[in-house]
Amino acid sequence: MTVTTGPVMGEPLPIELANATYAIRGHPQDGLRTVEQLAFWLEQVRPRLPLPPSDADLRDIGPQDLVMARELRDAIRTLAAAAVERTPPPAAALDSLNRCVRTALSWRELRWDDGTSAEPRNDARPITATLSGIAELAVDLFAGPALADLRACHAPGCVLFFIKDHPRRAWCSPGCGNRARAARHYRRTKA
């Protein structure tokens, strides 16, 4: 069985999670319908996670983890849409995000092995801590300077968000850019 979760495009982790709702040929798709899809998505982004789960942690994902991930994803999508549209977000989306952030108390411990380092720690279940870490990154995104560069892709049928990291970037991917240019050309020649 092939597991699909949507595109992983190198965007900040909260946007990657939000983009687990995507579209194929204009039809909305849910990339987090099953615990297997959540485990696959977390495996894809594991190197970028603040508290990466182990393979055993990924195998132990349960329905409650899926509910938490979906709620976080939906809250981030709602907040991103409000930010792009420059409208106040619904209080429920803010509550969901903040509730997820609070699920795992985290701290950094000083290590002095082959030099000094600060190691992130927490006392929550691994997947709860991972999702809480993504929620914390979402707080940083929505409260930080990157918010000014948050965009929604306006290619036909696309529902993804992205951070505009180049002045000429107008779409989430080159494929969407090609579709948008083709649609624009079609409209001009049809008229």
C-alpha positions as CSV (number, residue, x, y, z in Angstrom):
1,M,0.0,0.0,0.0
2,T,1.3,3.4,-1.0
3,V,1.0,6.1,1.7
4,T,0.6,9.7,0.5
5,T,0.5,12.8,2.7
6,G,0.8,15.6,0.2
7,P,3.8,17.6,-0.9
8,V,6.8,18.2,1.4
9,M,8.4,21.3,-0.2
10,G,11.0,22.6,2.3
11,E,8.7,25.2,3.8
12,P,8.8,25.9,7.6
13,L,7.4,22.9,9.5
14,P,4.0,24.5,10.4
15,I,3.4,25.3,6.8
16,E,4.4,21.8,5.8
17,L,1.8,20.4,8.2
18,A,-0.8,22.9,6.9
19,N,0.0,21.7,3.4
20,A,-1.0,18.1,4.4
21,T,-4.3,19.4,3.1
22,Y,-3.7,19.7,-0.6
23,A,-5.5,19.4,-3.9
24,I,-5.1,17.1,-6.9
25,R,-6.6,18.6,-10.1
26,G,-8.6,21.0,-7.9
27,H,-10.0,18.2,-5.7
28,P,-9.2,18.6,-2.0
29,Q,-7.2,15.8,-0.4
30,D,-6.6,15.0,3.2
31,G,-3.0,13.8,3.7
32,L,-3.7,12.9,7.4
33,R,-6.6,10.5,7.3
34,T,-4.8,7.6,9.0
35,V,-2.2,7.0,11.6
36,E,0.0,5.5,8.9
37,Q,-0.1,8.8,7.0
38,L,0.8,10.8,10.1
39,A,3.7,8.4,10.7
40,F,4.9,8.8,7.1
41,W,4.6,12.6,7.2
42,L,6.6,12.7,10.5
43,E,9.2,10.4,9.0
44,Q,9.6,12.7,5.9
45,V,10.2,15.7,8.1
46,R,12.0,14.0,10.9
47,P,15.4,15.6,10.3
48,R,13.9,19.0,10.7
49,L,11.9,18.4,13.8
50,P,13.1,19.9,17.1
51,L,12.4,16.7,18.9
52,P,12.5,13.9,16.3
53,P,10.6,10.8,17.1
54,S,12.3,7.4,16.8
55,D,11.1,4.6,14.5
56,A,9.5,2.9,17.6
57,D,7.7,6.2,18.4
58,L,6.4,6.3,14.8
59,R,5.1,2.8,15.1
60,D,3.3,3.7,18.4
61,I,1.3,6.5,16.9
62,G,-2.3,6.1,17.9
63,P,-5.7,7.6,17.1
64,Q,-5.3,10.4,19.7
65,D,-2.1,11.5,18.0
66,L,-3.9,11.7,14.7
67,V,-6.7,13.8,16.2
68,M,-4.1,16.2,17.7
69,A,-2.2,16.4,14.4
70,R,-5.3,17.1,12.4
71,E,-6.5,19.7,14.9
72,L,-3.1,21.4,14.8
73,R,-3.0,21.3,11.0
74,D,-6.5,22.8,10.7
75,A,-5.7,25.5,13.2
76,I,-2.5,26.4,11.3
77,R,-4.4,26.5,8.0
78,T,-7.0,28.7,9.5
79,L,-4.4,31.1,11.0
80,A,-2.5,31.1,7.7
81,A,-5.6,32.0,5.7
82,A,-6.4,34.8,8.1
83,A,-2.9,36.1,7.9
84,V,-2.8,36.0,4.1
85,E,-6.2,37.7,3.9
86,R,-5.2,40.2,6.7
87,T,-8.3,39.4,8.7
88,P,-8.5,38.5,12.4
89,P,-8.4,34.7,12.9
90,P,-11.2,32.8,14.7
91,A,-10.6,32.4,18.4
92,A,-11.1,28.7,18.1
93,A,-8.0,28.4,15.8
94,L,-5.9,30.4,18.3
95,D,-7.2,28.2,21.2
96,S,-6.4,25.0,19.3
97,L,-2.8,26.1,18.5
98,N,-2.2,27.4,22.1
99,R,-3.7,24.2,23.6
100,C,-1.3,22.1,21.5
101,V,1.7,24.2,22.5
102,R,0.8,23.6,26.2
103,T,0.7,19.8,25.9
104,A,4.4,19.3,26.4
105,L,6.5,21.0,28.9
106,S,9.9,21.4,27.3
107,W,13.3,22.6,28.4
108,R,16.9,22.5,27.3
109,E,19.6,20.7,29.3
110,L,23.3,21.6,29.3
111,R,25.5,18.7,28.1
112,W,29.3,18.7,28.6
113,D,30.5,15.6,26.6
114,D,32.9,16.6,23.8
115,G,32.2,20.2,24.3
116,T,29.1,22.0,25.5
117,S,25.7,21.8,24.0
118,A,22.1,22.4,24.9
119,E,19.9,19.3,24.4
120,P,16.1,19.8,24.1
121,R,14.1,17.6,26.6
122,N,10.5,17.1,27.5
123,D,8.4,14.8,29.7
124,A,5.5,14.1,27.2
125,R,4.8,11.2,25.0
126,P,7.2,11.5,22.0
127,I,4.5,12.3,19.3
128,T,2.8,14.7,21.6
129,A,6.1,16.5,22.2
130,T,6.8,16.5,18.4
131,L,3.4,18.1,17.6
132,S,3.8,20.5,20.5
133,G,7.2,21.5,19.0
134,I,5.6,22.1,15.6
135,A,2.9,24.2,17.4
136,E,5.6,26.3,19.1
137,L,7.2,26.8,15.7
138,A,3.8,28.0,14.4
139,V,3.7,30.5,17.2
140,D,7.1,31.8,16.2
141,L,6.0,31.9,12.5
142,F,2.8,33.8,13.2
143,A,4.4,36.2,15.7
144,G,7.6,36.7,13.8
145,P,8.9,38.5,10.7
146,A,8.3,35.5,8.3
147,L,4.5,36.2,8.6
148,A,5.0,39.1,6.2
149,D,6.2,36.7,3.6
150,L,3.4,34.1,4.1
151,R,1.4,33.6,0.9
152,A,-1.4,31.4,-0.5
153,C,-0.7,29.8,-3.9
154,H,-3.1,31.3,-6.4
155,A,-2.5,28.7,-9.1
156,P,-5.7,27.1,-10.4
157,G,-6.9,24.4,-8.0
158,C,-4.1,24.9,-5.5
159,V,-4.7,25.2,-1.7
160,L,-1.1,25.3,-0.5
161,F,0.7,28.0,1.5
162,F,4.3,29.0,1.2
163,I,6.9,31.5,2.4
164,K,7.9,33.9,-0.3
165,D,11.6,33.5,-0.1
166,H,12.4,35.2,-3.4
167,P,11.1,38.5,-4.8
168,R,9.8,36.9,-8.0
169,R,8.2,33.8,-6.3
170,A,4.4,33.8,-6.9
171,W,3.5,30.2,-6.5
172,C,4.1,27.3,-4.1
173,S,6.0,25.3,-6.8
174,P,7.2,25.5,-10.4
175,G,4.4,23.1,-11.3
176,C,1.8,25.5,-10.0
177,G,3.6,28.4,-11.8
178,N,3.3,26.4,-15.1
179,R,-0.4,25.7,-14.5
180,A,-1.1,29.4,-13.8
181,R,0.8,30.5,-16.9
182,A,-1.0,27.9,-19.0
183,A,-4.4,28.9,-17.6
184,R,-3.6,32.6,-18.3
185,H,-2.6,31.8,-21.9
186,Y,-5.7,29.7,-22.4
187,R,-7.9,32.6,-21.2
188,R,-6.2,35.1,-23.5
189,T,-6.4,32.9,-26.6
190,K,-10.0,31.8,-25.8
191,A,-11.1,35.4,-25.5
